[in-house]
Amino acid sequence: MSWAARKLLVPDGRPLAAGAVLRQPDLAATLEQLAQRGRAGFYEGPVAAQLLKAVQATGGVWSGEDLGRYAAAEREPLLFDYRGYRVITAPPPSSGGVALAQLLGQLEILGWRDDGSVASRHAWIESQRRAGGEGAADLGDPDRVRVPTAERVSRAQLRALAGRIAANHATPAASGAEALLVAPAGEAAAAPIVVLDAQGNRVAATLSLARPFGSGFVAPGTGVFLNAAMEDFSPATVRPANALSPRKRPLSPLAPVFVEGPRGLLVLGAAGGPRGVATTGAAISAWTRGLDPAALVAAPRLALAGAPPRVQFEEGALDAATRQGLTALGHTLEAVPAYGELQVLGWDVAGDTLSAAADPRGSGRGTAVRTRAAP
């Protein structure tokens, strides 16, 4: 952690006590610049100069041109259908959107039902094992490489993925496709925010530093923690399209979503690092089965993560008999503490009800206020 970060979080060499006031005057000044000057308040002027000075002083290679050229990219969303519902999510360089489409697409082809059985859990795990794995080597920044998104989520590709699932055993850990599939299961420092207004305008946004406190580096005078997103690039031998190169955006597992269909509208954002896709997929499936937002955010979670991959499960996600059955099929199981964070807004057309739910594992809050007719 940089000295500026330590000075902020560990003043006098001691962590802040519970209830202490965290004062961030440098960050306040940076936010004032943004409020007054918009984009130029960060990517140009004194804030940019402080960022460059700090990064370059520690061996970084940022330039003024790097900051000046940066711009948010607006892209067409990734659209796919799941059991009569339309899912709208992030396209590449979000690998999470493609993985979500592949996960739910396989499950639909398999006729999957979430009944808690060994067979059901096995199909869920094996579908996740393939989601984003086979073919992931050609996912990357579409501004820098050709990304065959349509092919990756096509019905033919989904049938091929689902067809390789064996009903009587887990995919061996040494599978060639396996190495492309799962990232280390570290917890991401992500904050999902979802909003729905009376006119039907909606936002699903997720802010992430990639790790708690990002890179641990604060540029003096700015109060800004720099993220650790460089780790989202891949070795060229594993995912060539996502290899590090100038002016390139790395892949991200983040995939905020809108779900539209017979029941109404779901707006959803999830954190949880590599396990976020499984969290999102489970929530979408639960919504289509009739669960309300409070129930779907509280449901125990089960995801494939880690290297080598393990089936990580929260308390209550698997009973003893199911654990025994999955182990017999060759799955490696790992009980983990509660993880991830999920924020959900739902509009159920049948009852004309609006509801909001924040994940009980996190510190968020969900509120629905009816001020006029529903969207």
MOJO-V45754 format. One record per helix or strand of 3 or more residues. SS is the DSSP state (alpha for helix, beta for strand). FROM is the first residue (numbers start at 1). TO is the last residue. If there is no record, write none. Layout:
SS;FROM;TO + SS;FROM;TO
This chain:
alpha;3;9 + alpha;11;13 + alpha;25;37 + alpha;40;43 + alpha;45;57 + alpha;64;69 + beta;78;82 + beta;85;89 + alpha;95;109 + alpha;118;130 + alpha;136;138 + alpha;149;152 + alpha;155;163 + alpha;178;181 + beta;190;196 + beta;202;208 + alpha;229;232 + alpha;240;242 + beta;257;261 + beta;264;271 + alpha;273;288 + alpha;293;298 + beta;302;305 + beta;310;313 + alpha;320;328 + beta;333;335 + beta;341;348 + beta;353;358
